[in-house]
Amino acid sequence: MAIEIIVEDGTQIANANSFVSVADARIYAANRGVALPSSDDELAAMLIKASDYLEAQAELFQGERVSETQDLQWPRTEVYIYGALVPSNVIPKALISAQVQLAMVVNAGLD
């Protein structure tokens, strides 16, 4: 059974489990000279682990979740990055990068 990545895009997607797609994670890693597993399922599992880690950091995030019923900690309200208010329907690029960086760490053998 294939592992399904459901990307949260800022609109509170039901059953979201990632902030980045497998394809976009591959591009991010390739642009940094990092080879990820060729198996989409293997990479999807790594992305979900990375998302789980980010979710565990909820108490460190600014602001509040947009809705009590959303599946992930993002999107959020009242978040400022470099002094600018992040719209409540935006997933910050830094969060997406962090998820892929974490997946790259898992790929390197650190779990």
Buried (B, 14 or more C-beta within 10 A) or exposed (E): EEBEBBBBBBEBBEEBBBBBBBEBBBEBBEEEEBEBBEEBBBBBBBBBBBBEBBBEEEEEBEBEBBEEEBBBBBBBBEBEEEEEEBEBEBBBEEBBEBBBBBBBBBBEEEE
